[in-house]
């Protein structure tokens, strides 16, 4: 079907904003390595890829998916494809969610979904997979509504496919399942289909978390460290209503630490008051948005923080609640759709005054999201700016591959996040976790301000007594590297950036058990087959009308 210029413009605007937010990644060579954003040339498949490593399965099944994809395409190419497309997908879905609006309203909704404090702060932290879940939400709402209203296998397939995208991470899987269930539940039989799909796709992380050494629980000290933070003079709730409030101060734009964050919160309240009533499925979206806002704020309320701490310390998987602000995602979708409705109503109100006035309103409304976070690219660009990995990592990998298969490697100095002299100046997760085809031991403890949060992984091994670590990789540009005692270790490789040592007499420990691998492999294979079947069903027959208008609903 040949697309009309209007349709092209509606999709081009979110894509343009996505390109702006990720521009350095598209204009420079190398691989993104900052904060939680780590891409390597070819990520190997290991036990950790499916959650059977020494750390909690927080990037499951994401690591497995990336491992498969980087067998087909270089990791740098993959990053340049997925990051802007993830952001644009959020805009494309949101403007289709309000497809009964005029052009200005849909442009406003799509642009707001891409450029807002939530997206900017999460992208600055490098959490692109969480943003993929956020991008899937408006599509999930539409597919689940069609299924609820009598749709067939194709609509259930669409729900499954979009839930598969959301479920790349545990948080996304939980959010996606909740959105699908709330917006799609009606008759018992259809509801059970949604429950079944949601449970299955979340088993990809639930099963390995229960099999892991920590039993799936987390350090409750992280509740305070990762709770939502205040931005500007308005406090935590104002920051959250204004779609910000991330725990990490380095991910907060300077304009958010001013009265501008309060202005944004006031605008959000006004937009909801003006536009929410005309958003399709507003009752169900309001429930989702309200639950998301409540979860984001719960750990900042006296009493609420105690409840969350108890859950995190007691209930397997409840560690997802520690970083509370991420649950704003459904609320952001509701606000973006409402913003589109408000812009549409503004255009309708001035239409009688002539096209010049309509144009003026459009020029004010459509780029307004950019004005709310004008310095957003200043943060996101630092995170997505790629780096060149030192050649020594390939040399080290080749030397390890010539040794015993499955032999463990520990990276020193012992820490979870590192600042590399060859990097872009920001701390990052250790790339060794995704570089080497073997178990890699790194610290999983985190230091957030004055709070130390114990990780679920192993403690630092004592190389004088530990016999299950074969390789020691030292990052020489770390200031603490000079204080390391590597006496008794056999030097294997050294350059200006890294040094590799071998521990004499070390044995290769057994990896995950055959039973655990079989169980997790069965769950992952079944989940993949279900997602692919859903995608096939969703694409099997195109709709007769490309964009069928939906009925306007009121509360």
LUMDREN-387789 format. One record per residue (C-alpha): x, y, z; residue in three letters; residue number from 1. Coordinates in steps of 0.001 Angstrom, whole numbers. Layout:
N
NODE         x         y         z   resn   resi
NODE         X         Y         Z    ALA    NUM
...
% end
This chain:
555
NODE         x         y         z   resn   resi
NODE         0         0         0    UNK      1
NODE      1333      3403      -957    UNK      2
NODE      1544      5666      2061    UNK      3
NODE       173      9175      2041    UNK      4
NODE      2425     12146      2857    UNK      5
NODE       490     12653      6095    UNK      6
NODE      1254      9112      7240    UNK      7
NODE      4914      9561      6373    UNK      8
NODE      5070     12792      8367    UNK      9
NODE      3427     11170     11385    UNK     10
NODE      6140      8500     11477    UNK     11
NODE      8997     10771     10407    UNK     12
NODE      8633     13156     13367    UNK     13
NODE      9221     10542     16115    UNK     14
NODE     12085      9065     14094    UNK     15
NODE     13696     12490     13721    UNK     16
NODE     13544     13084     17472    UNK     17
NODE     14967      9615     18110    UNK     18
NODE     17852     10327     15743    UNK     19
NODE     18600     13603     17534    UNK     20
NODE     18732     11899     20936    UNK     21
NODE     21133      9221     19646    UNK     22
NODE     23061     11304     17112    UNK     23
NODE     26687     10609     18199    UNK     24
NODE     26067      6882     17914    UNK     25
NODE     25031      7353     14293    UNK     26
NODE     27860      9696     13318    UNK     27
NODE     30858      8045     15031    UNK     28
NODE     32447      4626     14750    UNK     29
NODE     32898      2186     17597    UNK     30
NODE     30646       631     20207    UNK     31
NODE     28524      2243     22938    UNK     32
NODE     30004      1649     26392    UNK     33
NODE     28604      3835     29158    UNK     34
NODE     26499      3254     32241    UNK     35
NODE     24249       229     31542    UNK     36
NODE     24666       556     27771    UNK     37
NODE     27200     -2053     26644    UNK     38
NODE     27553     -3455     23133    UNK     39
NODE     30489     -5590     22001    UNK     40
NODE     31326     -6854     18498    UNK     41
NODE     30053    -10391     19065    UNK     42
NODE     28486    -11406     22355    UNK     43
NODE     29041    -15124     23074    UNK     44
NODE     26403    -17511     24366    UNK     45
NODE     27145    -18554     27946    UNK     46
NODE     25253    -19854     30958    UNK     47
NODE     24972    -16247     32112    UNK     48
NODE     23151    -15368     28877    UNK     49
NODE     20145    -17361     30069    UNK     50
NODE     20442    -16448     33737    UNK     51
NODE     22495    -19401     34982    UNK     52
NODE     25607    -17407     35831    UNK     53
NODE     26818    -16196     39217    UNK     54
NODE     24796    -12959     39188    UNK     55
NODE     21059    -12298     39287    UNK     56
NODE     19369    -12623     35853    UNK     57
NODE     18619     -8919     35382    UNK     58
NODE     19458     -8908     31661    UNK     59
NODE     17554    -12083     30808    UNK     60
NODE     16566    -12988     28148    UNK     61
NODE     18107     -9806     26698    UNK     62
NODE     21665    -11163     26728    UNK     63
NODE     20567    -14350     24982    UNK     64
NODE     18748    -12379     22277    UNK     65
NODE     21710    -10056     21719    UNK     66
NODE     24035    -13063     21592    UNK     67
NODE     21942    -14596     18819    UNK     68
NODE     21646    -11328     16904    UNK     69
NODE     25378    -10583     17046    UNK     70
NODE     26001    -13899     15330    UNK     71
NODE     24222    -12336     12361    UNK     72
NODE     25351     -8714     12573    UNK     73
NODE     28147     -6812     14315    UNK     74
NODE     27217     -5405     17706    UNK     75
NODE     27989     -1863     16613    UNK     76
NODE     25570     -2159     13708    UNK     77
NODE     22969     -3689     16000    UNK     78
NODE     23257      -791     18443    UNK     79
NODE     22811      1753     15651    UNK     80
NODE     19657       -35     14553    UNK     81
NODE     17943      -745     17834    UNK     82
NODE     18508      2439     19836    UNK     83
NODE     16848      4963     17500    UNK     84
NODE     14221      2429     16411    UNK     85
NODE     13238      1673     20007    UNK     86
NODE     12618      5359     20683    UNK     87
NODE     10794      5872     17403    UNK     88
NODE      8623      2817     18058    UNK     89
NODE      7282      4489     21194    UNK     90
NODE      6208      7490     19130    UNK     91
NODE      4782      5399     16301    UNK     92
NODE      2649      3401     18712    UNK     93
NODE      1429      6387     20699    UNK     94
NODE       217      8405     17713    UNK     95
NODE     -1625      5316     16467    UNK     96
NODE     -3203      4918     19886    UNK     97
NODE     -4961      8258     19273    UNK     98
NODE     -5443      7765     15533    UNK     99
NODE     -8858      9456     15539    UNK    100
NODE     -7142     12803     16169    UNK    101
NODE     -6053     15286     13547    UNK    102
NODE     -2519     15592     12257    UNK    103
NODE     -1372     18101     14869    UNK    104
NODE     -2683     16017     17741    UNK    105
NODE     -1024     12865     16487    UNK    106
NODE      2282     14619     15844    UNK    107
NODE      2166     16039     19357    UNK    108
NODE      1433     12642     20911    UNK    109
NODE      4128     10836     18936    UNK    110
NODE      6749     13461     19661    UNK    111
NODE      5944     13585     23368    UNK    112
NODE      6325      9803     23628    UNK    113
NODE      9893     10059     22304    UNK    114
NODE     11095     13249     23991    UNK    115
NODE     10153     13500     27660    UNK    116
NODE     12015     13411     30997    UNK    117
NODE     11417      9681     31505    UNK    118
NODE     12957      8698     28171    UNK    119
NODE     15848     11147     28473    UNK    120
NODE     16788     10040     31979    UNK    121
NODE     16545      6323     31233    UNK    122
NODE     18507      6686     28004    UNK    123
NODE     21156      8690     29864    UNK    124
NODE     21437      5743     32257    UNK    125
NODE     21853      3436     29255    UNK    126
NODE     18723      1375     29883    UNK    127
NODE     17658       890     26292    UNK    128
NODE     15958     -2458     26965    UNK    129
NODE     13640      -849     29518    UNK    130
NODE     12805      1747     26868    UNK    131
NODE     12018     -1107     24478    UNK    132
NODE      9401     -2272     26973    UNK    133
NODE      8063      1275     27242    UNK    134
NODE      7895      1473     23441    UNK    135
NODE      5874     -1749     23306    UNK    136
NODE      3189      -524     25721    UNK    137
NODE       985      1531     23342    UNK    138
NODE      1103     -1291     20798    UNK    139
NODE       158     -3745     23542    UNK    140
NODE     -2791     -1566     24539    UNK    141
NODE     -4128     -1528     20976    UNK    142
NODE     -3614     -5247     20366    UNK    143
NODE     -5100     -6254     23722    UNK    144
NODE     -8135     -4035     23127    UNK    145
NODE     -8763     -5648     19742    UNK    146
NODE     -8470     -9074     21326    UNK    147
NODE    -10861     -8075     24112    UNK    148
NODE    -13426     -6776     21635    UNK    149
NODE    -13662    -10053     19760    UNK    150
NODE    -10391    -10317     17888    UNK    151
NODE     -9012    -13662     16855    UNK    152
NODE     -5630    -15396     16732    UNK    153
NODE     -4060    -12511     14817    UNK    154
NODE     -4762    -10075     17650    UNK    155
NODE     -3606    -12527     20299    UNK    156
NODE      -508    -12989     18161    UNK    157
NODE        89     -9238     18168    UNK    158
NODE      -226     -9180     21959    UNK    159
NODE      2291    -12016     22183    UNK    160
NODE      4773    -10391     19810    UNK    161
NODE      4730     -7024     21572    UNK    162
NODE      4890     -8702     24964    UNK    163
NODE      7927    -10574     23676    UNK    164
NODE      9637     -7243     22999    UNK    165
NODE      8682     -5903     26414    UNK    166
NODE      9891     -9068     28149    UNK    167
NODE     13527     -8651     27106    UNK    168
NODE     14084     -7709     30749    UNK    169
NODE     12272     -8800     33916    UNK    170
NODE     10824     -5343     34569    UNK    171
NODE      9597     -5049     31006    UNK    172
NODE      8064     -8506     31151    UNK    173
NODE      6155     -7690     34328    UNK    174
NODE      4982     -4325     32975    UNK    175
NODE      3982     -5778     29627    UNK    176
NODE      2011     -8624     31196    UNK    177
NODE       184     -6184     33469    UNK    178
NODE      -702     -3881     30570    UNK    179
NODE     -1897     -6769     28404    UNK    180
NODE     -4039     -8183     31195    UNK    181
NODE     -5620     -4902     32308    UNK    182
NODE     -6419     -3706     28787    UNK    183
NODE     -7331     -7103     27355    UNK    184
NODE     -9252     -8845     30143    UNK    185
NODE    -12965     -9337     29622    UNK    186
NODE    -14341    -12837     29222    UNK    187
NODE    -12733    -15540     31322    UNK    188
NODE    -11506    -17624     28390    UNK    189
NODE     -9761    -14698     26702    UNK    190
NODE     -8332    -13544     30006    UNK    191
NODE     -6745    -16942     30591    UNK    192
NODE     -5068    -16762     27188    UNK    193
NODE     -3473    -13456     28235    UNK    194
NODE     -2475    -14849     31624    UNK    195
NODE      -883    -17877     30000    UNK    196
NODE      1164    -15844     27542    UNK    197
NODE      2225    -13383     30241    UNK    198
NODE      3343    -16100     32629    UNK    199
NODE      5218    -18056     29968    UNK    200
NODE      7218    -15077     28719    UNK    201
NODE      8149    -14104     32278    UNK    202
NODE      9339    -17610     33107    UNK    203
NODE     12478    -16829     31081    UNK    204
NODE     13776    -14845     34070    UNK    205
NODE     11696    -16289     36911    UNK    206
NODE     13004    -19836     36497    UNK    207
NODE     16733    -18959     36488    UNK    208
NODE     16253    -16501     39358    UNK    209
NODE     14786    -19293     41486    UNK    210
NODE     17581    -21666     40459    UNK    211
NODE     20274    -19114     41306    UNK    212
NODE     22349    -19103     44499    UNK    213
NODE     20511    -16160     46044    UNK    214
NODE     17041    -17651     45804    UNK    215
NODE     15845    -14593     43889    UNK    216
NODE     15900    -12160     46833    UNK    217
NODE     17910     -8915     46984    UNK    218
NODE     19581     -6586     49463    UNK    219
NODE     16860     -4300     50926    UNK    220
NODE     19434     -1512     51298    UNK    221
NODE     18844      -870     47613    UNK    222
NODE     15302       344     48284    UNK    223
NODE     16495      3662     49704    UNK    224
NODE     19373      3984     47252    UNK    225
NODE     17218      3398     44179    UNK    226
NODE     14034      5140     45290    UNK    227
NODE     12757      8052     43227    UNK    228
NODE     14571     11337     43724    UNK    229
NODE     13434     14933     43933    UNK    230
NODE     14182     17268     41043    UNK    231
NODE     13943     20987     41579    UNK    232
NODE     12008     22608     44421    UNK    233
NODE      8869     20477     44182    UNK    234
NODE      9898     17245     45900    UNK    235
NODE      9680     13616     44820    UNK    236
NODE      5989     13511     43909    UNK    237
NODE      6291     16620     41756    UNK    238
NODE      9282     15105     39970    UNK    239
NODE      7346     11896     39286    UNK    240
NODE      4226     13675     38074    UNK    241
NODE      6547     15635     35799    UNK    242
NODE      7748     12264     34415    UNK    243
NODE     11209     12431     35992    UNK    244
NODE     12509     11416     39407    UNK    245
NODE     15194      8895     38484    UNK    246
NODE     17435      7849     41375    UNK    247
NODE     20689      8608     39551    UNK    248
NODE     21649     12275     39819    UNK    249
NODE     24039     12003     36856    UNK    250
NODE     21096     11139     34587    UNK    251
NODE     19074     14239     35491    UNK    252
NODE     19185     17160     33014    UNK    253
NODE     20139     20490     34567    UNK    254
NODE     16772     21999     33656    UNK    255
NODE     15078     19339     35784    UNK    256
NODE     16958     20562     38855    UNK    257
NODE     15198     23908     38590    UNK    258
NODE     11687     25315     38695    UNK    259
NODE     11276     23987     35140    UNK    260
NODE     10519     20532     36553    UNK    261
NODE      7603     22012     38493    UNK    262
NODE      6343     23696     35330    UNK    263
NODE      6419     20304     33613    UNK    264
NODE      4429     18723     36445    UNK    265
NODE      1795     21465     36221    UNK    266
NODE      1604     20972     32456    UNK    267
NODE      1127     17218     32913    UNK    268
NODE     -1778     17769     35309    UNK    269
NODE     -3358     20258     32893    UNK    270
NODE     -2898     17913     29943    UNK    271
NODE     -4543     15054     31815    UNK    272
NODE     -7449     17263     32833    UNK    273
NODE     -7983     18502     29280    UNK    274
NODE     -7196     15454     27206    UNK    275
NODE     -7420     12194     29141    UNK    276
NODE    -11183     11773     28700    UNK    277
NODE    -10788     11324     24945    UNK    278
NODE     -7935      8830     25085    UNK    279
NODE     -9126      5368     23960    UNK    280
NODE     -9523      2943     26858    UNK    281
NODE     -8916      5780     29278    UNK    282
NODE    -10305      3925     32301    UNK    283
NODE     -7924      1028     31893    UNK    284
NODE     -4996      3276     30990    UNK    285
NODE     -5743      5419     34036    UNK    286
NODE     -5610      2323     36236    UNK    287
NODE     -2263      1338     34728    UNK    288
NODE      -885      4858     34989    UNK    289
NODE     -2088      5179     38560    UNK    290
NODE      -538      1863     39570    UNK    291
NODE      2730      2877     37912    UNK    292
NODE      2766      6225     39710    UNK    293
NODE      1943      4515     43006    UNK    294
NODE      4767      1994     42604    UNK    295
NODE      7181      4769     41695    UNK    296
NODE      6262      6759     44811    UNK    297
NODE      5741      3915     47309    UNK    298
NODE      9339      3602     48489    UNK    299
NODE      9515      7369     49120    UNK    300
NODE      6611      7322     51603    UNK    301
NODE      7084      6499     55302    UNK    302
NODE      5721      3012     55790    UNK    303
NODE      5736      2308     52091    UNK    304
NODE      9497      1981     52102    UNK    305
NODE      9267      -587     54913    UNK    306
NODE      6812     -2665     52898    UNK    307
NODE      9037     -2564     49822    UNK    308
NODE     12110     -3488     51877    UNK    309
NODE     10283     -6493     53318    UNK    310
NODE      9172     -7616     49866    UNK    311
NODE     12670     -7249     48406    UNK    312
NODE     14222     -9203     51273    UNK    313
NODE     11571    -11931     51309    UNK    314
NODE      9862    -12453     47963    UNK    315
NODE     11902    -13850     45039    UNK    316
NODE     11954    -11384     42149    UNK    317
NODE     10722     -8456     44242    UNK    318
NODE     14104     -6794     43813    UNK    319
NODE     12537     -5311     40682    UNK    320
NODE     10734     -2874     42997    UNK    321
NODE     13944     -1222     44212    UNK    322
NODE     14382      1049     41193    UNK    323
NODE     10893      2442     41543    UNK    324
NODE     10795      5298     39010    UNK    325
NODE     10950      2930     36053    UNK    326
NODE      7344      1895     36735    UNK    327
NODE      6192      5301     35482    UNK    328
NODE      6166      3902     31932    UNK    329
NODE      2362      3371     31630    UNK    330
NODE      1775      6809     33139    UNK    331
NODE      4048      8362     30514    UNK    332
NODE      2054      6682     27732    UNK    333
NODE     -1186      8071     29184    UNK    334
NODE       287     11571     29413    UNK    335
NODE      1662     11445     25854    UNK    336
NODE     -1714     10375     24461    UNK    337
NODE     -3483     13043     26527    UNK    338
NODE     -1053     15656     25253    UNK    339
NODE     -2047     14748     21716    UNK    340
NODE     -5726     15143     22595    UNK    341
NODE     -5055     18509     24254    UNK    342
NODE     -3207     19724     21146    UNK    343
NODE     -6067     18507     18961    UNK    344
NODE     -8597     20377     21090    UNK    345
NODE     -6482     23531     20931    UNK    346
NODE     -6451     23355     17132    UNK    347
NODE    -10212     22835     17053    UNK    348
NODE    -10737     25830     19325    UNK    349
NODE     -8885     28244     17015    UNK    350
NODE     -9795     26767     13639    UNK    351
NODE    -12473     29404     13068    UNK    352
NODE     -9822     32125     13310    UNK    353
NODE     -8063     31000     10152    UNK    354
NODE     -5168     28803      9053    UNK    355
NODE     -2546     31237     10320    UNK    356
NODE     -3743     30832     13894    UNK    357
NODE     -3977     27050     13481    UNK    358
NODE      -398     27002     12220    UNK    359
NODE       739     29065     15192    UNK    360
NODE      -894     26626     17620    UNK    361
NODE       674     23687     15791    UNK    362
NODE      4120     25279     15898    UNK    363
NODE      3690     25748     19633    UNK    364
NODE      2269     22327     20492    UNK    365
NODE      4272     19910     18360    UNK    366
NODE      7790     20960     19491    UNK    367
NODE      6717     21702     23086    UNK    368
NODE      8108     18387     24434    UNK    369
NODE     11573     19450     23292    UNK    370
NODE     11198     22708     25208    UNK    371
NODE     10377     20778     28378    UNK    372
NODE     13764     18997     28285    UNK    373
NODE     15862     21234     26028    UNK    374
NODE     19152     19926     27400    UNK    375
NODE     18232     16259     27041    UNK    376
NODE     20746     15557     24261    UNK    377
NODE     23530     16901     26459    UNK    378
NODE     23093     13812     28623    UNK    379
NODE     22034     11185     26112    UNK    380
NODE     24848     12056     23712    UNK    381
NODE     27469     11392     26395    UNK    382
NODE     25983      7957     27024    UNK    383
NODE     25537      6797     23429    UNK    384
NODE     28850      8198     22128    UNK    385
NODE     30756      5065     21006    UNK    386
NODE     34286      4040     21937    UNK    387
NODE     36980      1863     20388    UNK    388
NODE     37809     -1221     22428    UNK    389
NODE     41528     -1921     22960    UNK    390
NODE     42950     -4634     20726    UNK    391
NODE     44279     -6380     23818    UNK    392
NODE     40831     -7747     24631    UNK    393
NODE     40914     -9848     21477    UNK    394
NODE     44414    -11037     22321    UNK    395
NODE     43278    -12016     25806    UNK    396
NODE     40235    -13835     24417    UNK    397
NODE     42413    -15839     22022    UNK    398
NODE     44783    -16863     24823    UNK    399
NODE     41891    -17956     27017    UNK    400
NODE     40354    -19923     24171    UNK    401
NODE     43611    -21854     23866    UNK    402
NODE     43253    -22890     27509    UNK    403
NODE     40722    -25155     29190    UNK    404
NODE     37109    -24696     28143    UNK    405
NODE     34829    -23208     30762    UNK    406
NODE     37695    -21919     32905    UNK    407
NODE     36682    -18966     35042    UNK    408
NODE     38154    -15484     34735    UNK    409
NODE     38016    -12754     37356    UNK    410
NODE     38464     -9081     36462    UNK    411
NODE     40425     -6820     38798    UNK    412
NODE     40439     -4398     40508    UNK    413
NODE     37261     -5792     42042    UNK    414
NODE     34396     -3469     41201    UNK    415
NODE     31084     -3528     39334    UNK    416
NODE     31406      -330     37281    UNK    417
NODE     34569      1066     35736    UNK    418
NODE     35854      4252     34134    UNK    419
NODE     38244      3399     31308    UNK    420
NODE     40955      5729     30064    UNK    421
NODE     39997      4744     26513    UNK    422
NODE     36273      5216     27194    UNK    423
NODE     34131      8320     26989    UNK    424
NODE     34593      9443     30582    UNK    425
NODE     31504      7756     32032    UNK    426
NODE     31476      4697     34238    UNK    427
NODE     30208      1527     32629    UNK    428
NODE     29383     -2063     33347    UNK    429
NODE     32361     -4358     32772    UNK    430
NODE     32451     -5333     29055    UNK    431
NODE     34256     -8569     29941    UNK    432
NODE     30897    -10028     30926    UNK    433
NODE     29829     -9873     27287    UNK    434
NODE     33219    -10325     25634    UNK    435
NODE     34552    -13692     26797    UNK    436
NODE     33122    -17122     26070    UNK    437
NODE     33455    -18330     29654    UNK    438
NODE     32238    -17513     33186    UNK    439
NODE     33392    -14032     34208    UNK    440
NODE     33452    -13041     37876    UNK    441
NODE     32948     -9358     38617    UNK    442
NODE     31697     -7566     41669    UNK    443
NODE     27924     -7254     41823    UNK    444
NODE     28025     -4911     44812    UNK    445
NODE     27043     -1313     44163    UNK    446
NODE     28010      1914     45874    UNK    447
NODE     25291      4567     45557    UNK    448
NODE     26272      7665     47505    UNK    449
NODE     27004      6516     51043    UNK    450
NODE     25024      3291     50642    UNK    451
NODE     26674       -14     49817    UNK    452
NODE     24309     -2531     48264    UNK    453
NODE     25308     -6168     48405    UNK    454
NODE     24970     -7975     45101    UNK    455
NODE     23723    -11493     44509    UNK    456
NODE     27007    -12643     42963    UNK    457
NODE     30105    -14134     44599    UNK    458
NODE     32526    -12291     46858    UNK    459
NODE     35980    -11365     45620    UNK    460
NODE     37968    -14608     45349    UNK    461
NODE     41200    -14987     47313    UNK    462
NODE     43617    -15994     44581    UNK    463
NODE     45974    -17594     47103    UNK    464
NODE     43352    -20127     48193    UNK    465
NODE     40732    -20215     45435    UNK    466
NODE     41246    -23071     43007    UNK    467
NODE     38252    -22502     40745    UNK    468
NODE     39563    -19352     39022    UNK    469
NODE     41982    -19961     36154    UNK    470
NODE     42422    -16494     34650    UNK    471
NODE     42913    -13036     36142    UNK    472
NODE     42336    -10024     33893    UNK    473
NODE     43669     -6740     35259    UNK    474
NODE     42598     -3374     33868    UNK    475
NODE     45853     -1448     34151    UNK    476
NODE     44256      1984     33731    UNK    477
NODE     42393      1551     37020    UNK    478
NODE     44221      3524     39757    UNK    479
NODE     43802       591     42138    UNK    480
NODE     45641     -1769     39766    UNK    481
NODE     49012      -647     41148    UNK    482
NODE     48052     -1943     44589    UNK    483
NODE     47157     -5441     43424    UNK    484
NODE     49321     -8332     44600    UNK    485
NODE     49729    -10703     41663    UNK    486
NODE     52631    -12593     43176    UNK    487
NODE     52443    -16297     42483    UNK    488
NODE     50454    -15817     39289    UNK    489
NODE     51860    -16639     35872    UNK    490
NODE     52016    -13610     33574    UNK    491
NODE     50544    -14456     30162    UNK    492
NODE     49933    -11139     28389    UNK    493
NODE     50420     -7443     29023    UNK    494
NODE     49989     -4197     27112    UNK    495
NODE     49202      -618     28117    UNK    496
NODE     45562     -1375     28936    UNK    497
NODE     45192     -4942     30197    UNK    498
NODE     47234     -7739     31721    UNK    499
NODE     46333    -11425     31821    UNK    500
NODE     47563    -13849     34463    UNK    501
NODE     47014    -17560     34976    UNK    502
NODE     46487    -19098     38391    UNK    503
NODE     48761    -22157     38763    UNK    504
NODE     46981    -25381     39603    UNK    505
NODE     43485    -24002     39129    UNK    506
NODE     40737    -26447     38248    UNK    507
NODE     37746    -25832     36032    UNK    508
NODE     34610    -25909     38197    UNK    509
NODE     31421    -27465     36885    UNK    510
NODE     29040    -25027     35273    UNK    511
NODE     25302    -25092     35594    UNK    512
NODE     23860    -28556     36030    UNK    513
NODE     22487    -30459     33068    UNK    514
NODE     19053    -30381     34655    UNK    515
NODE     19103    -26603     35124    UNK    516
NODE     20283    -26063     31568    UNK    517
NODE     17613    -28380     30222    UNK    518
NODE     14841    -26691     32196    UNK    519
NODE     15878    -23155     31283    UNK    520
NODE     16514    -24176     27683    UNK    521
NODE     13041    -25692     27449    UNK    522
NODE     11416    -22556     28864    UNK    523
NODE     13404    -20264     26568    UNK    524
NODE     12742    -22373     23482    UNK    525
NODE      9031    -22501     24217    UNK    526
NODE      8913    -18738     24804    UNK    527
NODE     10753    -18095     21533    UNK    528
NODE      8426    -20390     19600    UNK    529
NODE      5362    -18693     21089    UNK    530
NODE      6670    -15216     20220    UNK    531
NODE      7550    -16259     16664    UNK    532
NODE      4161    -17927     16248    UNK    533
NODE      2483    -14792     17541    UNK    534
NODE      4473    -12618     15174    UNK    535
NODE      3568    -14875     12283    UNK    536
NODE      -116    -14750     13184    UNK    537
NODE       -38    -10962     13542    UNK    538
NODE      1546    -10556     10101    UNK    539
NODE      -427    -13294      8351    UNK    540
NODE     -3169    -11054      7072    UNK    541
NODE     -2989     -7269      6745    UNK    542
NODE     -5971     -5236      7755    UNK    543
NODE     -8157     -4037      4906    UNK    544
NODE     -7817      -530      6210    UNK    545
NODE     -4352       537      7248    UNK    546
NODE     -5588      2643     10141    UNK    547
NODE     -9144      1858     11112    UNK    548
NODE    -10540      4656     13331    UNK    549
NODE    -11448      3647     16841    UNK    550
NODE    -14440      4817     18788    UNK    551
NODE    -13923      7711     21121    UNK    552
NODE    -14540      6675     24664    UNK    553
NODE    -15397      8700     27702    UNK    554
NODE    -15190      7672     31318    UNK    555
% end
